[in-house]
Amino acid sequence: MNNSPGSAPNFTKACIVIFGVNIAWILIALWAFWGLIAAAATGWGINRLFTWIEGRRD
């Protein structure tokens, strides 16, 4: 009897979509509470963080 586990499903696309949805509602909530400047600054900071991570991966 072969009870070896199969390969795990690839949830990469689902993770990226949910990440985008979460970032969107967080930025909308920031905009609603503290205004456009706070949401734009947070988006800019996240962009800088991702650019830094991308540079470290190369």
C-alpha positions in Angstrom: 0.0 0.0 0.0 1.5 3.3 -1.1 0.7 6.1 1.4 3.2 8.7 0.1 1.9 12.2 0.1 1.3 13.9 -3.3 2.7 17.3 -4.3 1.2 20.3 -2.7 -0.9 22.6 -4.8 0.6 25.8 -6.2 -1.1 28.7 -4.4 1.3 31.4 -5.7 -1.3 33.2 -7.9 -3.9 33.1 -5.1 -1.5 34.5 -2.7 -0.6 37.4 -5.0 -4.3 38.2 -5.6 -5.1 38.2 -1.9 -2.1 40.3 -1.2 -3.3 42.9 -3.7 -6.8 42.9 -2.2 -5.4 43.3 1.3 -3.1 46.2 0.2 -6.0 47.9 -1.6 -8.3 47.8 1.5 -5.5 48.9 3.8 -4.7 51.9 1.6 -8.4 52.8 1.2 -8.8 52.6 5.0 -5.8 54.9 5.4 -7.2 57.3 2.9 -10.5 57.4 4.7 -9.0 57.9 8.1 -5.9 60.1 7.5 -6.2 61.3 4.0 -4.5 60.9 0.6 -1.0 61.8 1.9 -0.9 59.0 4.4 -2.1 56.5 1.8 0.3 57.7 -0.8 3.2 57.7 1.7 2.5 54.2 2.7 2.3 53.0 -0.9 5.6 54.8 -1.7 7.2 53.1 1.4 5.9 49.7 0.3 7.2 50.3 -3.2 10.7 51.3 -1.8 10.7 48.1 0.3 9.8 45.9 -2.6 12.5 47.6 -4.8 15.1 47.0 -2.0 14.1 43.3 -1.7 14.2 42.9 -5.5 17.7 44.4 -5.5 18.9 42.0 -2.8 17.6 39.0 -4.7 19.6 39.8 -7.8 
